[in-house]
Amino acid sequence: MEAVEGVPCRTGICDGVLCILATLTCVLEIDHFEAQWPAVAHIFFHEGMLSCIAGMLAPDRENPTLEVSPSGLQHAMDALFRLAVPMSKGNDQEARTASSVFESILHLLHESHLMALVAWPATLGGGRQGVAKLASRICGFLQQHVPTPGAAAVPATASALSRVMKEEGGMKALLGALDMINTEDWGGPVFLVSRLVLGDNSQAVAFVSAGGLEAGLMKKLLSVGTPCQILVDTLLIVSQLSRVNRDYYEAIAKAGVLGLLKPLLTHVNGNVRARTCNLIGNLCRHSGFFYAALKSHQMVPLLIERCSDPDTPTRKFACFAIGNAGFHNQVLYDELRPAIPALVGLIRNEPDNKTRANAAGAVGNLVRNSPLLCKEVVAADSIPALLDLIASTQDQCGQGSPVRVALFSLGNICANRECHPVVLMHTPGTLILKLRHSPDAQIQKYAERLMSKLDGKLDLRSVGGEMDVMTPCGVEVRATGDGPAPPSS
């Protein structure tokens, strides 16, 4: 119209219709709207009204703002946002209807449409702020259809969104939109990207393919001045990539990520510090690929400092990172030497059992590849600390149990000739004998492993010919003689 009439046209043909539809959906914000929902669902899902909204939002690639103005887009997103929760709980037919909506709103994030929106007057909903507002609204809508990791209930529309994201290049559109938004407004898109990457390995691949690990973008996302939530979400993304596949290590290294993490280890926000330690641990998860870089960036001393961090998750992930930094080879053993007293202190005094388990595992890894640190490990009284940990948590079974980890670490320690007699001297045979009858098969295995490494020299005699035997229900029964206790009824 502007080209034909020669005057600015700031209202889209469909704006009025979208405004009416947005008003109709206001019923969903009324208390006890469940009574009205069947009628609303029939109108929007079964009478094609939702598909009608999707059609009005699908931009013409040659003239992407032909039918709807920024004001009309906001009306449309208001309506869709109110329908998001009911959509996510819909049946299979309604989920299929939602696919057309996902396609349309992802098209709104394509460069051609965003360029037109940037050119629109900021006072009328355009400009970079208009793009930021639209992107935030779109991401808020899509987030409600992304499964939460570990959640029992998965939105009915989740598989439809996953398919549309792949077919329509949704990840590329999300990352591309960042170029037209000020950094402080990146929160919505980055949070959505993190949810997608954490929940779907195909989206992790799409993230990397779309340039998510490009050095310039990483530098902006991981800058100390970046808002904390964006930092945390970015750390989660890169941590997930490094956790699931070592093949991403090279791309992460090329992006210079490790160097960007050093100042984040002393960030004022505890969640940022914790997630930074977690990422470093995952960067050392599969191999020693990053060991030399950790050394050259002098990051190990900062990791050791985090073992005494006031934030519990930070201490937990610092132990995890230190353990992995010593797992694959002895390259960092000299740098990790000062960590030993801190780790032993956590084994003894840390209230969080997961942190104690991580600290116990880290001590075992510091003698796994070389006897270089055996003297320090013995001098720090790590062996009595590990045995005390086993004795105080012996009834805790399952994955990540402190008993499992401490037993395995003791096996690593006593494999070294210098440590062997100290382990033999301190280890009570009755405790190991009891653990050999644990209901946890892994604890049994690690107890046998420790016995084997001690050459069967433990004194297994028990006081009065009796021993305590653990039962699957976690209670103790008394058994006499040398044989195991019969199963409890």
N, C-alpha and C positions, 0 to 999 in steps of 0.2 A: 504493500500500500504506500509505503514511504516513497518508493521509486516512481510509482504511478502518479500520486497526488502532489508530490513535492514538499510534503510536510512530514515532520517526524511522527512515526506511528509507535506508540509506547504501550499499546494494549493488544494482546493476542486474541485471535478469533475464539479460541477455546477457553479463555480466562474465566468468563462468566459461568460456563458449565462446570469447570473445575472448582470454582468457588462454591457453587451449589452442592456439589458432591462432598466437598470438605465439610460443609455445614451439616449435611445428612449424617456424616460419620461422627458428629459430636455426640450422638446418642451413646457411643461407646465410652464416653468419659463420664456418663451419668452413673451414680451408684446403682448397683443391682441391675446393670444393663443386660444380664443374662436373659431376662424375660423377653427383651426386644431382639436378642441376637438371631434367632431363627429367621425372622423377617428380614433383618439386615443381610444375613448370609445369603438368603435367597436372591435378594436384589443384586448384591455385588458379585456373587460367585456363579449362580445358576442362570441369572438373566443377562449375564455378559457385561455387567457394569464395570467390573474390574478389568476385563479385557478392553473395554472402551477407554478407561483411563490409560492403560498401557499403550493403546494406539495413539492417543493424543500426545503421549510423551515420546514416541518414537520419532527422532528428528530426521528430517530430510537432509541427506548428506550435502546437497547442493545449496540448500537454504535452511540451515538447521534451526532457525528461530521463527519459522514461518507462521506457526499456529499458536504458540504459547510464549508469553512474556515471562520474565523472572518472577513477577508476582503470581502468575498462573502456575509456575513450577512449584512455588512454595505452597499454594493451595493443594496441588496434587500430592506433594510430599506429606502435607499435614494429614490428608485423607489416608494415604498409604501407611503412615506411621501409626495411626489409630487402628488400622486393620492388621498390623503386623502380628500381634499376639494371637488374635483369632486365626489368622492365616497359618501360623506355625503349628496350631493345634488341629488344623483341618484334616479332612480325609484325603485319600489319594487323588480324587478328582479335583478337589480344591488346590491340592499341591501342584497339579499339572497346570491349572489356571495361573498359579503364581509364577510359573516359568516365563510367561510372556511379560509379566511385570519386571522380573529380574533383567530380562533382555533389554527392555526399554530404558530402565534407569541406568544400566551400565553404558548404554549408548550416550546418555547425557554426560558421561565422564570422558567421552572421546574428545580428542584435541579440537576437531572442527567446531563442536558445540561450545566447548569452553572458551575458545578464541572469540566466538561471537558474544558470549556472555561477558567476557572481559571488556569488549568494545562497547557494551551497553552502559549507559550512564550509571555511575555508582549511586547517585541519589535515587535511582529507580530500581535498585536491586542488582545492578551489574558491577563491573569492575572486579578486582581481585578479591574484595571482600564478599561480593556476590558469589563468586566461585567457591570461596571458603565455606560460606553458609550452605550452599547447595551440596557440596561434598560432605560436609558434616552431617547433613540431614540424610543423605543417601546412605552413608556408612552406618548411621544409627539404625536405619531401617534394616539393612542387610545383616547387621550384628545379631538381630533377633532370630535369624534363621541359621546361625552357625552353631553347631553343637558345642557345648562347654566340655573340655576334656575331662573324662571320667564321669560325666553326668549320666544318670540312669535313663533319663528321658531325652530322646533325640527329636528335634522338631520335624514334623512331617515334611516340611519344605526343604530340609537340609540337603537331600540328595539332588533335588531340582536345582538348588543354588550351586552346588558343586559342579553339576553338569554344565550349567549356563556359564559359570566362571571360566571353565575350560574352553567351551566353544566360542565364547565372545571375547576372549582375551581380557578377562576382568582384572587380573593382577597387573597387567601392563597398563590398563586404564587407570587403576588406582595409583600406581607409582607415577604415571605421567601427569596426573592431576596435581601432584606435589609441586611441579615446576611453576604452576600458576597460583600457588597459595603461599602466603608468608609462613615462615617456619613455625611461628608461635601458633598457627592454626592447623598444624599437621596432626594434632592429637587423634581426631576421629579416624582418618585414613590409616594411620600407623597402627592404632589399636585393632582395627579390623584386619589388617594384614597379619598382625601377630596371631590373632585368633584363627585365621585361615591356615597359616603355616603350622601352628601347633597342632591343629586338628586333622590335617590332610597332607600326606607326603607329596601328593601331586601338586599341591599349591606351593610347597617348598621348592620344588623343581621350577614351577612357573615364576616364583619370586626371583630366583637366580637368573633364569632365562630372560626376564624382563629388565635386568640391570639393577636388581636390588642390592647387589654387592659392589656396585660401581664406587670407586674410591671417593669421588666428590660427594656422592649421596651419603656414604658412611661417615664422612667427616662432619657433615651437617647434623646427622642424626645422633652421633656420639660426642658432640661437643659438650664441654662442661656446662656451658650456658644454655643448653637445650632444656626445655621443661622436663621435670623429673619423670612424668608418666611416659613421655615419648622416649626418654632414655631407657626406662625399664622395658617398654615394649620392644624396642630395638634390640636390647640385650637378650631378651627372650627369643626373638627371631633368630639371631646369629647363634645363640646357644643351642637351639633346636637343630639348626642345620649341622652344627659341629657334632651334636650328639648322635644324630641318626646316620651320618655317612661321612667317613673320612675323606671321601672324594671332594668334599667342599673345602677342605683345608687350604688347598692351593689358591682358590679364589678369595678366601678370607684373608690369606696372607698378602695376596696381590692388592687387596683393598686397603692394606695398612691398618687393619682393625686392632691388632695387638698393641701397637704404639698409642692408639687412641684410648686404650683402657687404663693406662697408668694413672692419669689424674683422677679417673673415676674410682680408683681404689681408696681415695681419701675424700670422696664426695661427701657433702654435708648430709645427704639423705641416706639412711640406712638401707633402704630397699635397693637403691642404686649400687651401693657397695656390695650387698649380698649377691645381686644378679651379676655383677662384674666378676666376683670370685667364682660363681657358678659357671660362667662362660669360660673363664680360664681353665677350670677343671675339665670342661668338655673339650676344649682345644687340646688338652693333653690326654684325652680319653683313649683314642685309638692307636696313637703312636707318639714318638718323641719328636715329631715334625717341628713343633714350636719351641722345643727346649732351648735351642741356640738363641732364638729371638727373646725369650724370657730373660736369658742371661745378659744379652746385649742391652736390653732396655732396663736392666737392673730392677726387675719387678718382684723378684723373690723376697727381698727384705720387706716390701710393702705387704705381700701376702702373709708373711710371718706376723707382722704387726696386727693384721686383721684377726689373728687367733685370740687376741685380747680385746676385740671390738666390743663395745657395750651392746651391740645388736646381736641377738641369738642366731638368726639365720645367717648373718655374715660370718660368725665364728664357725658355724656348721659347714658352709661352702668354702671357707678358707682352708679348713682341714681336708675337704674333698679335693681342692686344687693342689694342695701340697702333696697329698697322697699320690695323685696322678702324675705330678711333676717328678716323682721318684720311682714310678712304676716300671717304665720301659727300659731304662738304662741308668747308669750312674753319672751322667753328664752334669747334673745339677746338684750332686751330693754335697760338694763343698759349700755351695750357696744355701743349701737346706740345713746345714749343720746347726745353725742357731735355732731352728724350729723345734729341736728335740725337747728341750725343757718346757717350752710352751705346750707342746702336744701332750707331754706327760701330765702337766698341770691340768689340762682339760680332761684327760682320762680320769683323774682323781676327783676333780671338783666341779666339773660341768654338770648342771642339773638336767640338761637335755640329752637323752640317751642316744639319739641319732648323731649328735655332735661327738659324744664319747666314742661311738662306733667309728666315725670317720677319723678321729684322732688315733684310735687304736690301729686302724688300717694303714694310716700314714706312717706310723712308727715301723710297722712290719715292712713296708715298702722301702724304707730307708736302709734296710740291710738285705733287700731282696737280690740286688745285682752285684754287690761288692761288700767286702768286710770293712770298707773305709770308715764307716761310722759306728762300728760295733762298740768301740771303747766308749764313745759318747752315749750310746744307747744304754749300755750297762751302768755307766756312771750316773745317769739321770734317774736310776731306779725304775726304768720303764717296765722291767719284768715283774717286780712286785705289783706295780700299778695295774698291769694287764691281768694278773691273777686276781687281784682285788675286784677288778671290773667283772671278771667271769663269775666270781663267787657271789657278788651282789646282784647279778642279773641272770643267774643260771636258769631261772624258770621262764625266761623270755625266749620264745622260739620264733622261727619264721625269717623271711627275707629281711636283711639288714639288722638282724639281732646282734647286739653287742657281743654276746657269747660267741657266735659264729666268727665274727671278725677278729676278736681278741685271740681265739684259739688258733686261727689261721696265721695271725701275726706271730704268735709264739712259735709256731712251726717254722716260720721264716727265720726268726731270730736264732733258734737253736740249731739251724742248719749250718751256722757259722761256728768254726772251732772255738773261737774266743768266747762266744756267748754260751755254748753248749753246757759247760759245767755250772754256770750261774742259773740257767733255766732248770737244770736237774736239781740243784740245791734248793731252789725256792718252790718248786711245783709240788703241791700235796697230791700224793697218789690217790687218796680217797676221792678227791674232787674230780680228777680225770676219770676214775672208775665210774663215778656217778654219771658223768657226761657221756660215757660210752653206752649208757642205758637211757639216754635222753629220747623222748618221743620224736625229736627233730632229727631226721636222717642225716642232714648236713652236719649237725653238731656231733653226732656219732662218728661220722667220717673224719671230721677235723680232730676229734679226740684220738682216734686211732692213728691218724697221721702224726700227731704230736708224740704219741707213744712210740711209734716206729722211729722217729727221728732221735728220740732219746734212747734208742737201742734197747727198749724194754727194761731199763734200769730203775724205773720209778718204784718206790716202795708202796705196793698196793694193799698192804695189810691194814685192816680197819680195827678200830677199838672194839674189843669184846666179840670179835667175829661177826659184827653186824655192819651193814652199810645202808645208806639212804639211796633209794632208787626212785627216779622220777617216773611218773605215770602220765599218760596222755592228757589226763584232766588236770595236771599241774599240781596234784597233791603228792605227799610223800608217804610211802608205805615202808615198813621195816621188813628186811629180808635177811635171813641168816645163811651162812655158808658161802661158797664160792660162786654159785650159779646166780643168774639173773632172777629177779623177782617175777613171779607169774603175772600175766596180764590182770589188771584190776577189772572187776566186774562193773 
